[in-house]
């Protein structure tokens, strides 16, 4: 699935991982898809949970070959 916007938060630590994700989501339109590349157990657990808590839809969370994950999020209305 293609994303409308992509961000890389692999250099961030919690809570900035979600802050950067939230800012990106707030600047998108309903139904658009955000791809987030993240690294580490804490962001992999916390970012999807916080995204769901804000009403957005997790479409996919796929591990990448280099230890990072790609998270696809559909923006809620």
Helices and strands as residue ranges (DSSP letters): E 5-8, H 16-26, E 33-39, H 41-53, E 57-63, E 68-74
